[in-house]
Amino acid sequence: MEKPCSHDMFEAKQIVAAAAKYNRLVQHGTNSRSSIAREAIAHIRAGLIGDVYMARSLTFKWRDTIGRKPEEPVPAGVHYDLWLGPAPAHAFTQNRFHYNWHWFWDYGNGDLGNQGIHQVDVSRWALGVKYPTKVSATGGHFMFDDDQETPNTLAATFEFDDNGKKKMMVAEVRHWMTNHEAGLGEGGKAPNTVGAVIYGSKGYLAIWDEDHGRYLSFLGREQEPGPSGQDLGNNWANFIAALRTRKHEDLNAPIEEGAISTTLVHLANISYRLGRTLHFDAASYSVRGDAEANRMFRRDYRKPFEVPEKV
């Protein structure tokens, strides 16, 4: 299914429950799970870069201003009521339609949930962790005076407790001028730098998501080149193969993993919108001591487009 797998925390939980109840194979669209990144993660698990302690999710993607668009009649052939679905009713504008809907909270999750979910997923996978214990995000919609609501510059920090060992992820979004890092983006679509950098006690490894499916490693204090590889892989072919075997374990990107990564996006956006750090408790699937944050786990559905409480 398309990424991210949900609009909010509640829906991420419900889609996993539905897949389990109806015994369905559901593949998440985090395509790197079927790419050369699998080889890179295998190197990490084998100790290539030592004890892994941190990952950076880099979503530096050039996106120009969307400007301001007036309200106008719904285009012929568009069933706007169905298009809106559970979102609040709003007059039609071109900015709230094709693609630019990503930049409105009613429909999207900003670029952290659009492009960034790929990098967040790879980073979390590389760290070998699930839910964070602490999330803090700052940023804003910088430079452009336009209709966009979601931030175009964001830095979200996640802290994990991996069986008593602290690990950290930093997810960054930039929509304008930036630099390449750790070999990511070089030779690609300038000035985009889209990928993940994973740091360990013996070196670091960079996984380049966009267009290439590539990884590079750098070892020791001198950052000597280590193993590398390039292959986009095929997440769709993997899904079809799993449908033929009917074995859940044959899925490279099962919905259970996609849902966890998607919740990181939602928690970061909630932290950003509230302007404070969230202390997440995975056991209760809630933010400790923050009723306002917990209310943002589920949207107000426009009837009859509702996701039921009980699957």
N, C-alpha and C positions, 0 to 999 in steps of 0.2 A: 504494500500500500504506500501511498504518497507520504512523504515526510513533511513536517513532523506529524506524528500519528494522532495528535489531539490538539484541541484549541486551549485546553486547560488541564489542571491536575486531575480533576474528577474524571474527565473523559479518558485520560491515559490509563487510569485504573479500570475503568469500565470496559475498554476495548480488550484488555488482557483477560478480564473475567469472561467476556463473551466468547473469545477464542477458545478458552478452556471449557466452558459449558457446552459449546456445540462441537467440540473436538475438531476444530478447523486449523489448517496450516496458514499462518499469516506472516508474510515477509515484510519487513520494514524497508523503506526506500533509502536507507543509509548504505549506499552502494559500495563504499570502501570495504565493507565486511566481506565482499567477494573479490577484492582487487589484490594487488601485490602487497597491500597493507597486512594481509594475513601472514606473509613471509616475514615482514618487519616485526610484527607482534611475536612471532615464534622466536625470532632472535632475542627480543626483549625477555621473553619468558625463560630462555636458555641462559640469560645472564650476560649478554653481549655488552650492555652498558652498565652493568652492575645493579646495585639497589636503586630502583626507580623511586624518585621522591616528588617529582613535579612534572606537569605537562602544560603546554600553552596551546590554546586553540586560537588560531589566527584566521580571521575572516576580514581581510583587507581587500575590499572589492569596490572598484570605481563605480559610483552610481550618482548621476547628475540629479539636479533638482527636478521635482515633479511639477513645480509651479502651482498655480491655483486654477482650478477648473470650476465653472459655474454649474449650478443645477440645471438639468435639461430633461426633456422627455426620454423615457426608456426607449432604446433602439428597437426597431421592428425585429421580431423573432426572438427576443429575450424574455424569458419567463422570470421577471424580476423577483416575484414572491418566492419562487423556488431558489433563485440565486442567493437571496438573503438568508433563507433557511431560518436557523435559530437566532440570527443577529437582529438587533433592533431595527425597526423600520426607519429608513432614511431616504431622502430624495436621491435620485440617480445623479451621479457625476462620473465623468470619465476617470477621475483619480480613484474612485472607489470601485472601479471595475477591473478590467484585465490587468494583471500583474501588480499594479500599484495598490491593490487591496492589501498586500502584505504589510503596508505601512500604516494600517489603521487597527486599533485594538479590537474593534468589533469583529474583525475577520482574521487578522493575522497576529504574528508574534514578533514582528520586526525582523531584521536580518539575522539575529541570533537564532531565530526559529526557522528562517528561510534557508539561507546558505549555511549558517553557523551550526545547525544541528549535525551536519556531517562531521565538522571538526570537533565538536563537543563529544560526539560518539566515539571517534577514533581516540581522542585523548583519554576518555574514561576507560575505554577498552584497554589501552596501553598501560594505564595505571593499575588495572585489575581491581577496580572498585565499583561499588554500586551507588547508593544514595549518599549525598553529602550531609555533614552534621552542621555546617555553617555556610551561609551564602551572603555575599555582599556585593552589590553592583552600583556603579555610578556612571554617569555619562549625560548625554543629552542630544537634542537635535540641533547640531551646530551649523553655522554658515548660511543655510538656505532659509529664506522666508517663503514657505510654501505650505501645502495642506498636510504634509506628513506629520503623524502623531508619534510614531515610534522613534527611538533614538537612532541616529546614524553614526554615533560614536559611543562606544560602551566598553567598560572593563568590569568583568564579573569574576569574583574570586570565590572558589569553592574549597572547603576544607573537608577531608575525609579521614575517618578512623578505620584503618585497615588492620583489624585485630590488634589494636593497641599501637599501631605505627601510623603516624600522621603523614598524609599525602596531600598535595595541593594541585589545583588546576586554576589557570587564569584564562578566561575566554575574552578575546578582544574583537571588537567590530570597528572598522573604519571605512568610510565611504569616499574618501578623497585622497589627498596626497599622503604617501607613505613610502616605506622602504621595503626591499626584500630582506628575508632573514633565513639563515641556515640553508641556503640554496633553494628555498621555496620561492617560486615565481620567476626565477631567472630563466630567460629564454621563452617565457610564456606570454600571457596577455598583460603587458605592462599597463598600469602599475599594480596589478593584482598580486597579492600574496595570500594564498589560501591553503591552509594545511595545519599540521600539528607538529610541535617539537616536544620531544620527551627527554627528560634529563635524568641521568643516573650517576652513580658514584664513579663510573669508569668512562663516561662519555655521554654523548647525546645522539638522538636519532630524529630525523625529520621525515614526515610523511606528507607528500604533496598530493592533495586530493584532486584539484581541479584540472580537467582535461588530460592529465598525464597518467595518474596512478603510478607513483614513483616514490622510492624512499632512498635516503642517504644516511650514512652513519659516520660519526667522528669520534675517535677514540683517544683517550689519554689527554695529558696536559697540552701536548702538541697538536691535538685535534687531527690526528692522522686519519685519512680516509679508511673506513671499514666497509663491510658488506653494503651493497646497494642493489636495486632492482627496479624494473619498470614493467607494468602490465595493468591495464585497466580492469581486467576481469569482467564478469558478467553476472550481476545480481539477479537478472531476469532468468537467465539460463539455469542458475542454481535453484530458483523457485520452481521452475518447471520440472527439473530433475527430482526435487523433493516431492512434488505432487505425484510423480510416478511411483516413488517408493512408499509414499504415505508415512514417512518417518520424520518426526519433528526434529530429531537430532541432525538431519541432513540440511536443515535451513542454516545458511550463514548469518542471516540477520533476522532472527525470530522477533516477533512483536514484543516479547517480554523484555528483550534488551533495548529495543527501540523506545519502548515506553519509559524505561528508566532514564535514558539519555534525554528524552523529551521533557521529563519533569525537571531536569536541571535548567533547561531553557525557561520553563515557567517560573521556577523559583527565582532565577536571576531577574526576570522581568517584574515579578512582584516586589523584590527587593528594590529595584530601580524606581518603581512607581511609588512605593511607600517611603523611600529615602532612608531605609535602615537595614541593618543586618538581620537575617532570619536564622533561627536555630531550629533546624529540621530534625524531627524524630521519625525515623523510618518505620518503627514498630507501630506507631499510631497514625502514620501518614498525615502528620500535621506539624505546624510550626508551634513550638512550645511558647506559651504565654503571649500569643499574638492573635487574638480573635479576628482582627481586621484582615490580617494576612490570610487566615484560614477561610474567610468569606470569599476571598478572591480565587479560591481553588475551583469554584464552579460559577459559570456565567448564569445570568438570568435568561432563560430560554423564551423566545417568542413562540407562542403556541400556534400550531400544534407540533412544532419542531423541537421536541424534548427528548433528551436521553434519560431513560428511567433510572430510578435509584436502584431497582433490583433488576439484574440482567435475566 
